[in-house]
Amino acid sequence: MDNDTRQLIMDVMNGNPGAFTIIRELMTFPTWFQLLYYFKEQGLIGSELWRVVKDDYNHDYKRFVDDQLARMAPERAQTLRALGQNATPRHN
């Protein structure tokens, strides 16, 4: 894993161990890297990321990812979801 990727993870984690747990789960999705950039841009980091996934999605990562992909690129949401369903997970 390169330094830029590590820094992105640290920025999104924002010192919150719950957010790190979520990031690890998201890394099983092929679009995890794009999601983290999106979260950083939107300010969905640290304790807020943890709260949203825990309270609003009850740890339903697939639904959370689907909703975030739709928000990222509504015109490409179906393609991004299909990519996530057909590609093998990327582990670092």
Secondary structure by P-SEA (a helix, b strand, c coil): ccaaaaaaaaaaacccaaaaaaaaaaccccaaaaaaaaaaaacccaaaaaaaaacccccaaaaaaaaaaaaacccaaaaaaaaaaccccccc
